[in-house]
């Protein structure tokens, strides 16, 4: 973006406009495109990214140690098993917001076999993957739903 030569420039920007960065596969097994984070803009208390859950895909069971998560579903429908033994369930679709408390085990998945689910995630951890703790002992739960998928 061009700058106006008549305006003073700040060598350390305090406000930034960024696009989503290069996509990567996170510890949870899903594709993320980071936007606001410690790594991209020097954020100190939050990050935002876009997640894509492919058709029929399930994330690995995980939690975010000491960090809350807010999710806004842009397209598609996602189910999420949550709780200490993934004993609770919710479904969210376009326009819905989902709140996940800090340290809450959860396992999101895409309800569609043909369309991706895309959402914006905001978390109180400024680092994109630092607080992610995978919980492989919970991955076998709900196997019948995955196989029926």
Buried (B, 14 or more C-beta within 10 A) or exposed (E): EEEEEEEEEEEEEEEEEEEBBEBEEBBBBBBBBBBBBBBBBEBEEBBBBBBBBBBBBBBBBBBBEEBBBBBBBBBBBBBBBBEEEBEEEBEBEEEBEBEBEBBBBBBBBBBBEEBBBBBBBBBBBBBBBBBBEBBEEBBEBBEEEBEEB
